């Protein structure tokens, strides 16, 4: 849970790199508020996704967030673009 990694530890990319062998899947969540994972959030999800891809991770990354805007499908499409590396 990338959201909780940020809340609990703050050093998300290092935590992922140090523990990738124990990670079965990832899911996103904007910090704060679990909203869109765009530039208004604390985490740079594009950098996080690149770090995960650089580790040759072959599992799943799920988007778990509550869109704040009027179009949840557009928010999901934006999240997909952000995490595509």
PDB file of N, CA, C and O in Angstrom:
ATOM      1  N   UNK A   1       0.855  -1.172   0.000  1.00  0.00           N
ATOM      2  CA  UNK A   1       0.000   0.000   0.000  1.00  0.00           C
ATOM      3  C   UNK A   1       0.899   1.232   0.000  1.00  0.00           C
ATOM      4  O   UNK A   1       1.442   1.610   1.038  1.00  0.00           O
ATOM      5  N   UNK A   2       1.052   1.845  -1.143  1.00  0.00           N
ATOM      6  CA  UNK A   2       1.950   2.988  -1.293  1.00  0.00           C
ATOM      7  C   UNK A   2       1.485   4.154  -0.426  1.00  0.00           C
ATOM      8  O   UNK A   2       2.308   4.888   0.122  1.00  0.00           O
ATOM      9  N   UNK A   3       0.194   4.325  -0.303  1.00  0.00           N
ATOM     10  CA  UNK A   3      -0.365   5.376   0.556  1.00  0.00           C
ATOM     11  C   UNK A   3       0.178   5.227   1.982  1.00  0.00           C
ATOM     12  O   UNK A   3       0.690   6.187   2.558  1.00  0.00           O
ATOM     13  N   UNK A   4       0.066   4.029   2.542  1.00  0.00           N
ATOM     14  CA  UNK A   4       0.517   3.830   3.924  1.00  0.00           C
ATOM     15  C   UNK A   4       2.042   3.862   4.051  1.00  0.00           C
ATOM     16  O   UNK A   4       2.562   4.249   5.097  1.00  0.00           O
ATOM     17  N   UNK A   5       2.763   3.461   3.001  1.00  0.00           N
ATOM     18  CA  UNK A   5       4.221   3.609   3.042  1.00  0.00           C
ATOM     19  C   UNK A   5       4.583   5.073   3.259  1.00  0.00           C
ATOM     20  O   UNK A   5       5.466   5.389   4.057  1.00  0.00           O
ATOM     21  N   UNK A   6       3.896   5.966   2.545  1.00  0.00           N
ATOM     22  CA  UNK A   6       4.183   7.395   2.671  1.00  0.00           C
ATOM     23  C   UNK A   6       3.789   7.899   4.052  1.00  0.00           C
ATOM     24  O   UNK A   6       4.539   8.655   4.669  1.00  0.00           O
ATOM     25  N   UNK A   7       2.629   7.494   4.544  1.00  0.00           N
ATOM     26  CA  UNK A   7       2.154   7.954   5.849  1.00  0.00           C
ATOM     27  C   UNK A   7       3.076   7.455   6.963  1.00  0.00           C
ATOM     28  O   UNK A   7       3.407   8.207   7.880  1.00  0.00           O
ATOM     29  N   UNK A   8       3.491   6.184   6.882  1.00  0.00           N
ATOM     30  CA  UNK A   8       4.236   5.566   7.982  1.00  0.00           C
ATOM     31  C   UNK A   8       5.747   5.800   7.914  1.00  0.00           C
ATOM     32  O   UNK A   8       6.385   5.974   8.952  1.00  0.00           O
ATOM     33  N   UNK A   9       6.326   5.809   6.720  1.00  0.00           N
ATOM     34  CA  UNK A   9       7.769   5.894   6.610  1.00  0.00           C
ATOM     35  C   UNK A   9       8.255   7.113   5.853  1.00  0.00           C
ATOM     36  O   UNK A   9       9.253   7.727   6.233  1.00  0.00           O
ATOM     37  N   UNK A  10       7.558   7.467   4.785  1.00  0.00           N
ATOM     38  CA  UNK A  10       7.931   8.650   4.030  1.00  0.00           C
ATOM     39  C   UNK A  10       8.933   8.423   2.918  1.00  0.00           C
ATOM     40  O   UNK A  10       8.954   9.191   1.956  1.00  0.00           O
ATOM     41  N   UNK A  11       9.759   7.406   3.012  1.00  0.00           N
ATOM     42  CA  UNK A  11      10.767   7.154   1.980  1.00  0.00           C
ATOM     43  C   UNK A  11      10.295   5.975   1.127  1.00  0.00           C
ATOM     44  O   UNK A  11      10.819   4.866   1.235  1.00  0.00           O
ATOM     45  N   UNK A  12       9.316   6.229   0.293  1.00  0.00           N
ATOM     46  CA  UNK A  12       8.613   5.181  -0.436  1.00  0.00           C
ATOM     47  C   UNK A  12       9.532   4.406  -1.377  1.00  0.00           C
ATOM     48  O   UNK A  12       9.539   3.175  -1.357  1.00  0.00           O
ATOM     49  N   UNK A  13      10.293   5.102  -2.186  1.00  0.00           N
ATOM     50  CA  UNK A  13      11.117   4.420  -3.187  1.00  0.00           C
ATOM     51  C   UNK A  13      12.179   3.549  -2.517  1.00  0.00           C
ATOM     52  O   UNK A  13      12.403   2.418  -2.948  1.00  0.00           O
ATOM     53  N   UNK A  14      12.828   4.047  -1.487  1.00  0.00           N
ATOM     54  CA  UNK A  14      13.805   3.228  -0.782  1.00  0.00           C
ATOM     55  C   UNK A  14      13.149   2.009  -0.139  1.00  0.00           C
ATOM     56  O   UNK A  14      13.703   0.911  -0.185  1.00  0.00           O
ATOM     57  N   UNK A  15      11.985   2.193   0.453  1.00  0.00           N
ATOM     58  CA  UNK A  15      11.268   1.079   1.068  1.00  0.00           C
ATOM     59  C   UNK A  15      10.929   0.020   0.035  1.00  0.00           C
ATOM     60  O   UNK A  15      11.075  -1.174   0.298  1.00  0.00           O
ATOM     61  N   UNK A  16      10.479   0.444  -1.137  1.00  0.00           N
ATOM     62  CA  UNK A  16      10.166  -0.508  -2.213  1.00  0.00           C
ATOM     63  C   UNK A  16      11.432  -1.250  -2.639  1.00  0.00           C
ATOM     64  O   UNK A  16      11.427  -2.476  -2.748  1.00  0.00           O
ATOM     65  N   UNK A  17      12.501  -0.519  -2.876  1.00  0.00           N
ATOM     66  CA  UNK A  17      13.752  -1.159  -3.309  1.00  0.00           C
ATOM     67  C   UNK A  17      14.267  -2.158  -2.270  1.00  0.00           C
ATOM     68  O   UNK A  17      14.739  -3.239  -2.622  1.00  0.00           O
ATOM     69  N   UNK A  18      14.173  -1.794  -1.000  1.00  0.00           N
ATOM     70  CA  UNK A  18      14.688  -2.659   0.060  1.00  0.00           C
ATOM     71  C   UNK A  18      13.816  -3.887   0.311  1.00  0.00           C
ATOM     72  O   UNK A  18      14.285  -4.870   0.886  1.00  0.00           O
ATOM     73  N   UNK A  19      12.559  -3.841  -0.112  1.00  0.00           N
ATOM     74  CA  UNK A  19      11.626  -4.915   0.239  1.00  0.00           C
ATOM     75  C   UNK A  19      10.894  -5.537  -0.939  1.00  0.00           C
ATOM     76  O   UNK A  19       9.900  -6.235  -0.737  1.00  0.00           O
ATOM     77  N   UNK A  20      11.348  -5.307  -2.147  1.00  0.00           N
ATOM     78  CA  UNK A  20      10.625  -5.766  -3.331  1.00  0.00           C
ATOM     79  C   UNK A  20      10.370  -7.270  -3.303  1.00  0.00           C
ATOM     80  O   UNK A  20       9.345  -7.723  -3.812  1.00  0.00           O
ATOM     81  N   UNK A  21      11.265  -8.044  -2.729  1.00  0.00           N
ATOM     82  CA  UNK A  21      11.091  -9.501  -2.715  1.00  0.00           C
ATOM     83  C   UNK A  21       9.893  -9.931  -1.874  1.00  0.00           C
ATOM     84  O   UNK A  21       9.419 -11.058  -2.013  1.00  0.00           O
ATOM     85  N   UNK A  22       9.397  -9.053  -1.006  1.00  0.00           N
ATOM     86  CA  UNK A  22       8.263  -9.382  -0.137  1.00  0.00           C
ATOM     87  C   UNK A  22       6.942  -8.787  -0.630  1.00  0.00           C
ATOM     88  O   UNK A  22       5.898  -9.010  -0.017  1.00  0.00           O
ATOM     89  N   UNK A  23       6.978  -8.048  -1.710  1.00  0.00           N
ATOM     90  CA  UNK A  23       5.792  -7.311  -2.159  1.00  0.00           C
ATOM     91  C   UNK A  23       5.053  -8.123  -3.214  1.00  0.00           C
ATOM     92  O   UNK A  23       5.616  -8.467  -4.254  1.00  0.00           O
ATOM     93  N   UNK A  24       3.783  -8.428  -2.937  1.00  0.00           N
ATOM     94  CA  UNK A  24       2.958  -9.203  -3.854  1.00  0.00           C
ATOM     95  C   UNK A  24       2.175  -8.350  -4.835  1.00  0.00           C
ATOM     96  O   UNK A  24       1.919  -8.782  -5.959  1.00  0.00           O
ATOM     97  N   UNK A  25       1.795  -7.166  -4.436  1.00  0.00           N
ATOM     98  CA  UNK A  25       1.121  -6.226  -5.316  1.00  0.00           C
ATOM     99  C   UNK A  25       1.216  -4.830  -4.698  1.00  0.00           C
ATOM    100  O   UNK A  25       1.534  -4.680  -3.519  1.00  0.00           O
ATOM    101  N   UNK A  26       0.939  -3.831  -5.503  1.00  0.00           N
ATOM    102  CA  UNK A  26       0.921  -2.442  -5.046  1.00  0.00           C
ATOM    103  C   UNK A  26      -0.462  -1.868  -5.287  1.00  0.00           C
ATOM    104  O   UNK A  26      -1.165  -2.288  -6.206  1.00  0.00           O
ATOM    105  N   UNK A  27      -0.848  -0.919  -4.470  1.00  0.00           N
ATOM    106  CA  UNK A  27      -1.978  -0.087  -4.852  1.00  0.00           C
ATOM    107  C   UNK A  27      -1.712   1.349  -4.431  1.00  0.00           C
ATOM    108  O   UNK A  27      -1.061   1.624  -3.423  1.00  0.00           O
ATOM    109  N   UNK A  28      -2.242   2.247  -5.243  1.00  0.00           N
ATOM    110  CA  UNK A  28      -1.980   3.674  -5.090  1.00  0.00           C
ATOM    111  C   UNK A  28      -3.043   4.323  -4.219  1.00  0.00           C
ATOM    112  O   UNK A  28      -4.105   3.752  -3.970  1.00  0.00           O
ATOM    113  N   UNK A  29      -2.745   5.487  -3.779  1.00  0.00           N
ATOM    114  CA  UNK A  29      -3.688   6.331  -3.055  1.00  0.00           C
ATOM    115  C   UNK A  29      -3.040   7.686  -2.876  1.00  0.00           C
ATOM    116  O   UNK A  29      -1.906   7.775  -2.404  1.00  0.00           O
ATOM    117  N   UNK A  30      -3.735   8.730  -3.243  1.00  0.00           N
ATOM    118  CA  UNK A  30      -3.184  10.070  -3.101  1.00  0.00           C
ATOM    119  C   UNK A  30      -2.984  10.432  -1.642  1.00  0.00           C
ATOM    120  O   UNK A  30      -3.797  10.090  -0.783  1.00  0.00           O
ATOM    121  N   UNK A  31      -1.892  11.126  -1.376  1.00  0.00           N
ATOM    122  CA  UNK A  31      -1.586  11.597  -0.026  1.00  0.00           C
ATOM    123  C   UNK A  31      -1.501  13.108  -0.087  1.00  0.00           C
ATOM    124  O   UNK A  31      -0.637  13.628  -0.793  1.00  0.00           O
ATOM    125  N   UNK A  32      -2.348  13.836   0.614  1.00  0.00           N
ATOM    126  CA  UNK A  32      -3.370  13.386   1.560  1.00  0.00           C
ATOM    127  C   UNK A  32      -4.699  13.081   0.875  1.00  0.00           C
ATOM    128  O   UNK A  32      -4.927  13.464  -0.272  1.00  0.00           O
ATOM    129  N   UNK A  33      -5.540  12.405   1.579  1.00  0.00           N
ATOM    130  CA  UNK A  33      -6.939  12.245   1.208  1.00  0.00           C
ATOM    131  C   UNK A  33      -7.309  11.126   0.276  1.00  0.00           C
ATOM    132  O   UNK A  33      -8.494  10.944  -0.006  1.00  0.00           O
ATOM    133  N   UNK A  34      -6.346  10.357  -0.222  1.00  0.00           N
ATOM    134  CA  UNK A  34      -6.625   9.270  -1.159  1.00  0.00           C
ATOM    135  C   UNK A  34      -7.356   9.748  -2.412  1.00  0.00           C
ATOM    136  O   UNK A  34      -8.186   9.032  -2.972  1.00  0.00           O
ATOM    137  N   UNK A  35      -7.039  10.953  -2.836  1.00  0.00           N
ATOM    138  CA  UNK A  35      -7.667  11.487  -4.046  1.00  0.00           C
ATOM    139  C   UNK A  35      -6.798  11.182  -5.262  1.00  0.00           C
ATOM    140  O   UNK A  35      -5.928  10.313  -5.207  1.00  0.00           O
ATOM    141  N   UNK A  36      -7.035  11.891  -6.344  1.00  0.00           N
ATOM    142  CA  UNK A  36      -6.270  11.668  -7.566  1.00  0.00           C
ATOM    143  C   UNK A  36      -4.772  11.669  -7.271  1.00  0.00           C
ATOM    144  O   UNK A  36      -4.313  12.354  -6.357  1.00  0.00           O
ATOM    145  N   UNK A  37      -4.016  10.900  -8.047  1.00  0.00           N
ATOM    146  CA  UNK A  37      -2.571  10.817  -7.821  1.00  0.00           C
ATOM    147  C   UNK A  37      -1.842  11.796  -8.741  1.00  0.00           C
ATOM    148  O   UNK A  37      -0.853  11.446  -9.385  1.00  0.00           O
ATOM    149  N   UNK A  38      -2.339  13.004  -8.788  1.00  0.00           N
ATOM    150  CA  UNK A  38      -1.801  14.027  -9.680  1.00  0.00           C
ATOM    151  C   UNK A  38      -0.765  14.894  -8.961  1.00  0.00           C
ATOM    152  O   UNK A  38      -0.306  14.549  -7.872  1.00  0.00           O
ATOM    153  N   UNK A  39      -0.410  15.998  -9.565  1.00  0.00           N
ATOM    154  CA  UNK A  39       0.606  16.886  -9.030  1.00  0.00           C
ATOM    155  C   UNK A  39       0.227  17.633  -7.773  1.00  0.00           C
ATOM    156  O   UNK A  39       1.062  18.348  -7.219  1.00  0.00           O
ATOM    157  N   UNK A  40      -1.005  17.496  -7.296  1.00  0.00           N
ATOM    158  CA  UNK A  40      -1.403  18.170  -6.063  1.00  0.00           C
ATOM    159  C   UNK A  40      -1.083  17.333  -4.824  1.00  0.00           C
ATOM    160  O   UNK A  40      -1.297  17.780  -3.698  1.00  0.00           O
ATOM    161  N   UNK A  41      -0.576  16.128  -5.033  1.00  0.00           N
ATOM    162  CA  UNK A  41      -0.325  15.207  -3.929  1.00  0.00           C
ATOM    163  C   UNK A  41       1.140  15.219  -3.500  1.00  0.00           C
ATOM    164  O   UNK A  41       1.992  15.730  -4.226  1.00  0.00           O
ATOM    165  N   UNK A  42       1.440  14.660  -2.327  1.00  0.00           N
ATOM    166  CA  UNK A  42       2.808  14.602  -1.810  1.00  0.00           C
ATOM    167  C   UNK A  42       3.702  13.695  -2.640  1.00  0.00           C
ATOM    168  O   UNK A  42       4.891  13.973  -2.798  1.00  0.00           O
ATOM    169  N   UNK A  43       3.150  12.624  -3.168  1.00  0.00           N
ATOM    170  CA  UNK A  43       3.952  11.639  -3.882  1.00  0.00           C
ATOM    171  C   UNK A  43       4.024  11.926  -5.367  1.00  0.00           C
ATOM    172  O   UNK A  43       3.047  12.348  -5.985  1.00  0.00           O
ATOM    173  N   UNK A  44       5.196  11.690  -5.926  1.00  0.00           N
ATOM    174  CA  UNK A  44       5.383  11.740  -7.369  1.00  0.00           C
ATOM    175  C   UNK A  44       5.214  10.304  -7.862  1.00  0.00           C
ATOM    176  O   UNK A  44       6.181   9.546  -7.929  1.00  0.00           O
ATOM    177  N   UNK A  45       3.990   9.942  -8.204  1.00  0.00           N
ATOM    178  CA  UNK A  45       3.709   8.553  -8.571  1.00  0.00           C
ATOM    179  C   UNK A  45       4.416   8.127  -9.849  1.00  0.00           C
ATOM    180  O   UNK A  45       4.666   6.935 -10.032  1.00  0.00           O
ATOM    181  N   UNK A  46       4.743   9.046 -10.727  1.00  0.00           N
ATOM    182  CA  UNK A  46       5.498   8.657 -11.916  1.00  0.00           C
ATOM    183  C   UNK A  46       6.885   8.153 -11.506  1.00  0.00           C
ATOM    184  O   UNK A  46       7.361   7.148 -12.034  1.00  0.00           O
ATOM    185  N   UNK A  47       7.527   8.843 -10.572  1.00  0.00           N
ATOM    186  CA  UNK A  47       8.837   8.404 -10.073  1.00  0.00           C
ATOM    187  C   UNK A  47       8.724   7.080  -9.331  1.00  0.00           C
ATOM    188  O   UNK A  47       9.597   6.222  -9.462  1.00  0.00           O
ATOM    189  N   UNK A  48       7.663   6.902  -8.554  1.00  0.00           N
ATOM    190  CA  UNK A  48       7.445   5.641  -7.847  1.00  0.00           C
ATOM    191  C   UNK A  48       7.250   4.510  -8.852  1.00  0.00           C
ATOM    192  O   UNK A  48       7.843   3.441  -8.701  1.00  0.00           O
ATOM    193  N   UNK A  49       6.427   4.732  -9.875  1.00  0.00           N
ATOM    194  CA  UNK A  49       6.185   3.706 -10.890  1.00  0.00           C
ATOM    195  C   UNK A  49       7.471   3.371 -11.641  1.00  0.00           C
ATOM    196  O   UNK A  49       7.710   2.208 -11.967  1.00  0.00           O
ATOM    197  N   UNK A  50       8.289   4.363 -11.915  1.00  0.00           N
ATOM    198  CA  UNK A  50       9.565   4.101 -12.600  1.00  0.00           C
ATOM    199  C   UNK A  50      10.481   3.257 -11.729  1.00  0.00           C
ATOM    200  O   UNK A  50      11.132   2.337 -12.223  1.00  0.00           O
ATOM    201  N   UNK A  51      10.536   3.560 -10.442  1.00  0.00           N
ATOM    202  CA  UNK A  51      11.368   2.768  -9.526  1.00  0.00           C
ATOM    203  C   UNK A  51      10.893   1.315  -9.488  1.00  0.00           C
ATOM    204  O   UNK A  51      11.710   0.394  -9.475  1.00  0.00           O
ATOM    205  N   UNK A  52       9.587   1.110  -9.470  1.00  0.00           N
ATOM    206  CA  UNK A  52       9.029  -0.248  -9.469  1.00  0.00           C
ATOM    207  C   UNK A  52       9.383  -0.956 -10.781  1.00  0.00           C
ATOM    208  O   UNK A  52       9.798  -2.114 -10.770  1.00  0.00           O
ATOM    209  N   UNK A  53       9.219  -0.268 -11.893  1.00  0.00           N
ATOM    210  CA  UNK A  53       9.533  -0.863 -13.196  1.00  0.00           C
ATOM    211  C   UNK A  53      11.024  -1.182 -13.303  1.00  0.00           C
ATOM    212  O   UNK A  53      11.396  -2.210 -13.868  1.00  0.00           O
ATOM    213  N   UNK A  54      11.869  -0.321 -12.772  1.00  0.00           N
ATOM    214  CA  UNK A  54      13.316  -0.547 -12.814  1.00  0.00           C
ATOM    215  C   UNK A  54      13.725  -1.803 -12.053  1.00  0.00           C
ATOM    216  O   UNK A  54      14.788  -2.367 -12.313  1.00  0.00           O
ATOM    217  N   UNK A  55      12.894  -2.243 -11.120  1.00  0.00           N
ATOM    218  CA  UNK A  55      13.158  -3.470 -10.362  1.00  0.00           C
ATOM    219  C   UNK A  55      12.634  -4.702 -11.086  1.00  0.00           C
ATOM    220  O   UNK A  55      12.695  -5.813 -10.560  1.00  0.00           O
ATOM    221  N   UNK A  56      12.117  -4.497 -12.302  1.00  0.00           N
ATOM    222  CA  UNK A  56      11.567  -5.583 -13.120  1.00  0.00           C
ATOM    223  C   UNK A  56      10.400  -6.284 -12.440  1.00  0.00           C
ATOM    224  O   UNK A  56      10.211  -7.491 -12.594  1.00  0.00           O
ATOM    225  N   UNK A  57       9.623  -5.521 -11.691  1.00  0.00           N
ATOM    226  CA  UNK A  57       8.440  -6.053 -11.014  1.00  0.00           C
ATOM    227  C   UNK A  57       7.414  -6.489 -12.055  1.00  0.00           C
ATOM    228  O   UNK A  57       7.100  -5.727 -12.969  1.00  0.00           O
ATOM    229  N   UNK A  58       6.897  -7.689 -11.928  1.00  0.00           N
ATOM    230  CA  UNK A  58       5.960  -8.246 -12.910  1.00  0.00           C
ATOM    231  C   UNK A  58       4.542  -8.391 -12.365  1.00  0.00           C
ATOM    232  O   UNK A  58       3.679  -8.945 -13.045  1.00  0.00           O
ATOM    233  N   UNK A  59       4.289  -7.910 -11.163  1.00  0.00           N
ATOM    234  CA  UNK A  59       2.981  -8.066 -10.546  1.00  0.00           C
ATOM    235  C   UNK A  59       2.014  -6.957 -10.922  1.00  0.00           C
ATOM    236  O   UNK A  59       2.155  -6.301 -11.954  1.00  0.00           O
ATOM    237  N   UNK A  60       1.043  -6.768 -10.069  1.00  0.00           N
ATOM    238  CA  UNK A  60      -0.033  -5.808 -10.319  1.00  0.00           C
ATOM    239  C   UNK A  60       0.156  -4.523  -9.533  1.00  0.00           C
ATOM    240  O   UNK A  60       0.681  -4.516  -8.420  1.00  0.00           O
ATOM    241  N   UNK A  61      -0.289  -3.440 -10.147  1.00  0.00           N
ATOM    242  CA  UNK A  61      -0.418  -2.153  -9.469  1.00  0.00           C
ATOM    243  C   UNK A  61      -1.860  -1.717  -9.668  1.00  0.00           C
ATOM    244  O   UNK A  61      -2.310  -1.532 -10.799  1.00  0.00           O
ATOM    245  N   UNK A  62      -2.579  -1.556  -8.571  1.00  0.00           N
ATOM    246  CA  UNK A  62      -3.986  -1.165  -8.633  1.00  0.00           C
ATOM    247  C   UNK A  62      -4.134   0.287  -8.191  1.00  0.00           C
ATOM    248  O   UNK A  62      -3.411   0.758  -7.314  1.00  0.00           O
ATOM    249  N   UNK A  63      -5.060   0.972  -8.798  1.00  0.00           N
ATOM    250  CA  UNK A  63      -5.348   2.354  -8.424  1.00  0.00           C
ATOM    251  C   UNK A  63      -6.533   2.366  -7.474  1.00  0.00           C
ATOM    252  O   UNK A  63      -7.666   2.082  -7.862  1.00  0.00           O
ATOM    253  N   UNK A  64      -6.253   2.696  -6.237  1.00  0.00           N
ATOM    254  CA  UNK A  64      -7.308   2.787  -5.230  1.00  0.00           C
ATOM    255  C   UNK A  64      -7.346   4.222  -4.726  1.00  0.00           C
ATOM    256  O   UNK A  64      -6.544   4.613  -3.878  1.00  0.00           O
ATOM    257  N   UNK A  65      -8.258   4.982  -5.239  1.00  0.00           N
ATOM    258  CA  UNK A  65      -8.368   6.368  -4.822  1.00  0.00           C
ATOM    259  C   UNK A  65      -9.783   6.855  -5.062  1.00  0.00           C
ATOM    260  O   UNK A  65     -10.550   6.229  -5.794  1.00  0.00           O
ATOM    261  N   UNK A  66     -10.122   7.966  -4.448  1.00  0.00           N
ATOM    262  CA  UNK A  66     -11.444   8.555  -4.581  1.00  0.00           C
ATOM    263  C   UNK A  66     -11.319   9.829  -5.415  1.00  0.00           C
ATOM    264  O   UNK A  66     -10.827  10.844  -4.923  1.00  0.00           O
ATOM    265  N   UNK A  67     -11.753   9.783  -6.655  1.00  0.00           N
ATOM    266  CA  UNK A  67     -11.655  10.988  -7.490  1.00  0.00           C
ATOM    267  C   UNK A  67     -12.406  12.160  -6.868  1.00  0.00           C
ATOM    268  O   UNK A  67     -13.540  12.016  -6.410  1.00  0.00           O
ATOM    269  N   UNK A  68     -11.762  13.313  -6.860  1.00  0.00           N
ATOM    270  CA  UNK A  68     -12.378  14.504  -6.278  1.00  0.00           C
ATOM    271  C   UNK A  68     -13.144  15.305  -7.325  1.00  0.00           C
ATOM    272  O   UNK A  68     -14.024  16.095  -6.982  1.00  0.00           O
ATOM    273  N   UNK A  69     -12.816  15.107  -8.591  1.00  0.00           N
ATOM    274  CA  UNK A  69     -13.445  15.873  -9.657  1.00  0.00           C
ATOM    275  C   UNK A  69     -14.732  15.243 -10.153  1.00  0.00           C
ATOM    276  O   UNK A  69     -15.168  14.213  -9.639  1.00  0.00           O
ATOM    277  N   UNK A  70     -15.338  15.865 -11.155  1.00  0.00           N
ATOM    278  CA  UNK A  70     -16.636  15.413 -11.649  1.00  0.00           C
ATOM    279  C   UNK A  70     -16.576  14.165 -12.536  1.00  0.00           C
ATOM    280  O   UNK A  70     -17.602  13.522 -12.754  1.00  0.00           O
ATOM    281  N   UNK A  71     -15.391  13.812 -13.052  1.00  0.00           N
ATOM    282  CA  UNK A  71     -15.301  12.697 -13.991  1.00  0.00           C
ATOM    283  C   UNK A  71     -14.332  11.632 -13.484  1.00  0.00           C
ATOM    284  O   UNK A  71     -13.127  11.734 -13.709  1.00  0.00           O
ATOM    285  N   UNK A  72     -14.853  10.609 -12.797  1.00  0.00           N
ATOM    286  CA  UNK A  72     -13.969   9.580 -12.253  1.00  0.00           C
ATOM    287  C   UNK A  72     -13.221   8.793 -13.326  1.00  0.00           C
ATOM    288  O   UNK A  72     -12.114   8.316 -13.074  1.00  0.00           O
ATOM    289  N   UNK A  73     -13.799   8.648 -14.513  1.00  0.00           N
ATOM    290  CA  UNK A  73     -13.123   7.923 -15.584  1.00  0.00           C
ATOM    291  C   UNK A  73     -11.911   8.699 -16.102  1.00  0.00           C
ATOM    292  O   UNK A  73     -10.887   8.103 -16.437  1.00  0.00           O
ATOM    293  N   UNK A  74     -12.027  10.020 -16.168  1.00  0.00           N
ATOM    294  CA  UNK A  74     -10.888  10.849 -16.567  1.00  0.00           C
ATOM    295  C   UNK A  74      -9.791  10.790 -15.506  1.00  0.00           C
ATOM    296  O   UNK A  74      -8.606  10.759 -15.836  1.00  0.00           O
ATOM    297  N   UNK A  75     -10.185  10.774 -14.236  1.00  0.00           N
ATOM    298  CA  UNK A  75      -9.200  10.672 -13.157  1.00  0.00           C
ATOM    299  C   UNK A  75      -8.457   9.345 -13.241  1.00  0.00           C
ATOM    300  O   UNK A  75      -7.243   9.302 -13.039  1.00  0.00           O
ATOM    301  N   UNK A  76      -9.169   8.265 -13.536  1.00  0.00           N
ATOM    302  CA  UNK A  76      -8.519   6.964 -13.676  1.00  0.00           C
ATOM    303  C   UNK A  76      -7.582   6.955 -14.885  1.00  0.00           C
ATOM    304  O   UNK A  76      -6.478   6.417 -14.809  1.00  0.00           O
ATOM    305  N   UNK A  77      -8.012   7.541 -15.988  1.00  0.00           N
ATOM    306  CA  UNK A  77      -7.166   7.615 -17.184  1.00  0.00           C
ATOM    307  C   UNK A  77      -5.887   8.401 -16.880  1.00  0.00           C
ATOM    308  O   UNK A  77      -4.805   8.026 -17.331  1.00  0.00           O
ATOM    309  N   UNK A  78      -6.011   9.485 -16.120  1.00  0.00           N
ATOM    310  CA  UNK A  78      -4.829  10.264 -15.737  1.00  0.00           C
ATOM    311  C   UNK A  78      -3.906   9.431 -14.854  1.00  0.00           C
ATOM    312  O   UNK A  78      -2.688   9.470 -15.031  1.00  0.00           O
ATOM    313  N   UNK A  79      -4.462   8.682 -13.911  1.00  0.00           N
ATOM    314  CA  UNK A  79      -3.654   7.817 -13.041  1.00  0.00           C
ATOM    315  C   UNK A  79      -2.911   6.769 -13.866  1.00  0.00           C
ATOM    316  O   UNK A  79      -1.747   6.471 -13.599  1.00  0.00           O
ATOM    317  N   UNK A  80      -3.582   6.220 -14.857  1.00  0.00           N
ATOM    318  CA  UNK A  80      -2.950   5.230 -15.715  1.00  0.00           C
ATOM    319  C   UNK A  80      -1.761   5.855 -16.466  1.00  0.00           C
ATOM    320  O   UNK A  80      -0.696   5.246 -16.568  1.00  0.00           O
ATOM    321  N   UNK A  81      -1.952   7.062 -16.984  1.00  0.00           N
ATOM    322  CA  UNK A  81      -0.864   7.750 -17.696  1.00  0.00           C
ATOM    323  C   UNK A  81       0.309   8.042 -16.768  1.00  0.00           C
ATOM    324  O   UNK A  81       1.467   7.873 -17.152  1.00  0.00           O
ATOM    325  N   UNK A  82       0.016   8.475 -15.564  1.00  0.00           N
ATOM    326  CA  UNK A  82       1.066   8.794 -14.604  1.00  0.00           C
ATOM    327  C   UNK A  82       1.917   7.565 -14.282  1.00  0.00           C
ATOM    328  O   UNK A  82       3.133   7.671 -14.124  1.00  0.00           O
ATOM    329  N   UNK A  83       1.281   6.414 -14.187  1.00  0.00           N
ATOM    330  CA  UNK A  83       1.986   5.183 -13.798  1.00  0.00           C
ATOM    331  C   UNK A  83       2.542   4.387 -14.977  1.00  0.00           C
ATOM    332  O   UNK A  83       3.164   3.343 -14.781  1.00  0.00           O
ATOM    333  N   UNK A  84       2.324   4.866 -16.180  1.00  0.00           N
ATOM    334  CA  UNK A  84       2.888   4.199 -17.342  1.00  0.00           C
ATOM    335  C   UNK A  84       4.291   4.717 -17.579  1.00  0.00           C
ATOM    336  O   UNK A  84       4.489   5.899 -17.862  1.00  0.00           O
ATOM    337  N   UNK A  85       5.267   3.824 -17.460  1.00  0.00           N
ATOM    338  CA  UNK A  85       6.675   4.238 -17.614  1.00  0.00           C
ATOM    339  C   UNK A  85       7.364   3.375 -18.654  1.00  0.00           C
ATOM    340  O   UNK A  85       8.549   3.565 -18.927  1.00  0.00           O
TER     341      UNK A  85
END
